[in-house]
Every structure is written in structure tokens, then in C-alpha cells.
Amino acid sequence: MSGKSGVFEAVERLFRFPGLDEEALMRDADHVFSGPRGRKIAFMREGFKGKDEGVAGMTSMATGNVFISGDMKVDPRELHETVRHELFHSVLTPRSPVLGYAHFVLNNKSGLYVYLHEAGAQAYGARNLWKGMKYPIKYGYVKPSWLAAEIGALGLVGYMAVGAVHNATAD
């Protein structure tokens, strides 16, 4: 193996997202529709299996395709809310591999990013800002202590930056 191919393999591995087996999910889909920005919306025949059992919908971090569980109750309001929630995630999923990697890292490292993403998706899905604000904490996406620590750190950095600019311009 040459040095060049090793570098390309390392870069390819860096931008590979762990996640959904989209080919298998598409095979199990009952209906597939085209969604916004060329993404697909797949309604599954059955519910999701394994660790995703009981989940109403999922969005691929790699492609932005949406998958809606087939074992949802036949409540049109809940189905509509789930589709809108997942479409919000789909539209915010970047197509660029570099931005996609940044999105992936932020989803795994930043509680504030996850909170804003999930709260926005739920507020859009439920058409209710208050439900959206409670959703990420209620369902365990983030803990209040994570948010407090991250907001505190951002506030401290902002305070220091303002102080540095003020000191630099005071002379």
C-alpha cells in the first residue's frame, strides 16, 4: 500500500458517519416519497428493530433521508408531528462532507447544539414553542447540567472577548 492511498483511506474514514443501514431500510419501506432538497421520506412496513425499537422516526446524518416507523398509532396528528419533526432534521443535515462531519461532532459533543436542534425540530413538528423547549430535556437528549456548563463557558469566553476588545480600544 502506498503512502497516498493510506492518506486517502484515513480521510475517507474520518468523514464516514456511523449510522443507519439506509439500503436495508429502503428495502423494508412500504412507501417512499420525495422530500425537500432531494431527500427521501420512507414510511416503513414495520417498526424499527434493535436499539431503535419504539422510535417514531429517524433522519440519516449522512444523507438527510427520513424514515418513519410503521408501528406508529394511526393518529394522524402524531404522524403529522413526527414527519414535520424529522423533516426539520432533514433540512438541517448538511450535504457537504466537511459540514456533515462538523454536524456529527457537534451532535456528539455539544449539549447546547443538541438542545437547539431537538427543541427546534419538536417546536416545528408540534407547532408549539413550549413543547419544543421541554422536549430535549423531557426525553433525555440533554441534561440541564450539561446546558448550564456549556452556556456558562460560552458566557465566560464572550465576557473575556469583550474585555479584551475594550482594553485594546481604550488606549
C-alpha positions in Angstrom: 0.0 0.0 0.0 1.4 3.4 -1.0 1.5 6.4 1.3 -1.0 8.3 -0.8 -3.7 5.6 -0.7 -3.2 5.4 3.1 -3.9 9.1 3.5 -7.0 8.9 1.3 -8.3 6.0 3.3 -7.7 7.9 6.6 -9.6 10.9 5.3 -12.4 8.7 4.0 -12.7 7.1 7.4 -12.7 10.5 9.1 -15.8 11.6 7.1 -17.7 8.3 7.3 -20.7 8.6 9.6 -21.7 5.7 11.8 -25.4 5.3 11.5 -28.3 3.8 9.6 -28.2 1.0 7.1 -30.2 3.0 4.6 -30.2 0.3 1.9 -31.9 -2.2 4.2 -34.3 0.5 5.5 -35.3 1.4 1.9 -35.9 -2.2 1.1 -38.2 -2.5 4.1 -40.1 0.7 3.2 -43.8 0.5 2.3 -43.9 3.9 0.5 -41.1 6.2 -0.4 -41.8 9.9 -1.3 -39.5 12.7 -2.5 -38.9 15.3 0.2 -37.3 18.7 0.4 -33.9 19.3 -1.2 -34.0 15.9 -3.0 -34.2 13.9 0.3 -36.4 10.8 0.5 -39.2 10.2 3.1 -39.7 6.4 3.6 -42.7 5.0 5.5 -41.7 1.6 6.9 -43.9 -1.5 6.8 -43.0 -2.3 10.4 -41.3 -0.6 13.3 -37.6 -0.2 13.8 -35.6 -3.1 15.3 -32.8 -3.3 17.9 -31.7 -0.2 19.7 -34.1 1.9 17.7 -37.2 -0.1 18.7 -40.1 2.2 19.7 -38.7 5.2 17.9 -41.3 7.1 15.8 -38.9 8.4 13.2 -35.2 8.8 12.3 -33.2 11.0 9.9 -29.9 9.9 8.4 -27.0 12.1 9.4 -25.2 11.1 6.1 -28.0 11.8 3.5 -30.8 13.5 5.3 -33.3 10.8 4.3 -36.2 10.4 6.7 -37.6 7.1 7.9 -41.0 6.9 9.7 -41.8 3.8 11.8 -44.6 1.6 10.5 -45.8 0.6 14.0 -47.0 4.1 15.0 -50.5 4.5 16.2 -52.8 5.6 13.4 -53.3 9.0 15.0 -53.0 11.5 12.1 -51.8 14.3 14.4 -49.0 12.2 15.9 -47.9 11.1 12.4 -48.0 14.6 11.0 -46.0 15.9 14.0 -43.4 13.1 13.6 -43.0 13.8 9.8 -42.6 17.5 10.4 -40.1 16.9 13.2 -37.9 14.6 11.0 -38.2 17.0 8.0 -36.7 19.7 10.2 -33.7 17.5 10.9 -33.5 16.5 7.2 -33.4 20.1 6.1 -30.6 20.9 8.6 -28.5 18.0 7.6 -25.6 19.3 5.5 -24.7 17.8 2.1 -21.0 18.8 2.3 -18.8 16.1 3.9 -16.9 18.7 5.9 -20.0 20.4 7.2 -21.6 16.9 7.8 -18.6 16.0 9.9 -18.9 19.2 11.9 -22.6 18.5 12.4 -21.8 14.9 13.5 -19.1 16.2 16.0 -21.4 18.9 17.4 -24.2 16.3 17.8 -21.9 14.1 19.9 -20.0 16.8 21.9 -22.3 19.9 22.4 -25.3 19.6 24.6 -26.4 23.1 23.6 -26.3 22.2 19.9 -28.3 19.0 20.5 -30.8 21.0 22.6 -31.3 23.7 20.0 -31.6 21.1 17.2 -34.1 18.9 19.0 -36.1 21.8 20.5 -36.4 23.4 17.1 -37.5 20.2 15.5 -40.1 19.5 18.1 -41.4 23.1 18.1 -41.7 22.9 14.3 -43.3 19.4 14.5 -45.8 20.2 17.2 -46.3 23.8 16.2 -45.8 24.7 19.8 -42.7 26.5 21.1 -43.3 25.5 24.7 -43.5 21.8 23.8 -40.3 22.2 21.8 -38.4 23.8 24.6 -39.3 21.0 27.0 -38.8 18.1 24.6 -35.0 17.6 24.7 -34.8 17.6 28.5 -38.0 15.5 29.0 -36.8 12.7 26.7 -33.2 12.7 27.8 -31.4 14.2 24.8 -29.6 16.6 27.2 -29.4 17.2 30.9 -29.9 20.7 32.4 -26.4 20.5 34.0 -24.8 20.0 30.5 -26.6 23.1 29.3 -25.6 25.2 32.3 -22.0 24.2 32.0 -21.8 24.9 28.2 -23.7 28.2 28.5 -21.5 29.3 31.4 -18.4 28.5 29.4 -19.7 30.4 26.3 -20.6 33.4 28.6 -17.2 33.4 30.1 -15.5 33.4 26.7 -17.8 36.1 25.5 -17.1 38.2 28.6 -13.3 37.8 28.1 -13.5 38.7 24.4 -15.5 41.9 25.2 -13.0 42.8 27.9 -10.1 42.3 25.5 -11.6 44.4 22.8 -12.5 47.1 25.3 -8.9 47.1 26.7 -7.4 47.2 23.2 -9.5 50.2 22.1 -9.1 52.1 25.4 -5.5 53.0 24.7 
